[in-house]
């Protein structure tokens, strides 16, 4: 009886720590990026970056995602998911610390290291959820995707107040977001002690990879993930500047980005749950894409702050729901955790190659035209592409 109690306590403690670790990991997958958008003007002035250079700074993590994503499942199969995530969180913490130095080299190097850690979390979380919670995949995806959205919103909203209101400067405002990484490191340090290496994981991973890269459905999911990510990172990078061009203050513009992400939280939680209950997710993809089109069109033609705010609500709903829908596709379109890891790596690798172009391209368009009209028209066209491939990915099929 005592042994049973001990085992039950150990098992329940492990599950609690695992859920806590998943949520903490999710907390670290956005702030290192979303906190930059509202601060980009300060960074440009302090370090001396042109718009295209600032766009490159925002695109750098996405380039790292594209390179690292197909490698991560192989690393995890060798040393376990838990140890790999632990290394990822350490990389995020070190990266945030390095880029607090106001020099271009450290700014880019720190962002690169943070990107490596985020890439690890991006790829492994869907696979871990598929493996540990196969019957509750939709619910757990909702939990961690909503956690990502919540902390991303907070990072966007409080970065300027931290920098200006508390006189921390943009460097101090960045260092604050190393705290969730430090806490996550502690939790995953204990979780990795429970991990047991699956000796067949590497073989399964390579077998799954071959079939994943040959599947048309895999490519449709990858393209959907790529272009919806492009919309997200362009919005994170440039929405404050776009809103500021309509006459809002810098601090208000930062809160508008935060507001957009807060508006997306209900969709972030509900979409994976709904997706898990439906055989086909075609209409979910259509509705979210239409919301994005309406939102960016509103920013294009907006002549008042009320129209801008309504547009931001539509954009927030679209972006808040599209990413968790893409994560849901990884679990719903695969049969096991090994396939999910392979599809996650493949989709995020090819997808983020597309996403990495976004902030840089939009920054270049603005530098060339000195207007946000052309960039916004481009985003509306991209929304149509997201709609097409989101609906294709939503069909009731397996890769």
Secondary structure by P-SEA (a helix, b strand, c coil): caaaaaaaaaaaaaaaaaaaaaaaaaaacccccaaaaaaaaaaaaaccccaaaaaaaaaaaaaaaaacccaaaaaaaaccaaaaaaaaaaaaaaaaaaaccccaaaaaaaaaaaaaaaaaaaccaaaaaaaccccaaaaaaaaaaaaaaaaaaaaacccccccccccccaaaaaaaaaaaaaaaaaaaaaaaaacccccaaaaaaaaaaaaaaacaaaaaaaaaaaaaaaaaaaaaccaaaaaaaacccaaaaaaaaaaaaaaaaaaaacaaaaaaacccaaaaaaaaaaaaaaaaaaaaccccaaaaaaaaaaaaaaaacaaaaaaaaaaaacccaaaaaaaaaaaaaaaaaaaaaaaaaaaaaaaacccaaaaaaaaaaaaaaaaaaaaaaaccccc
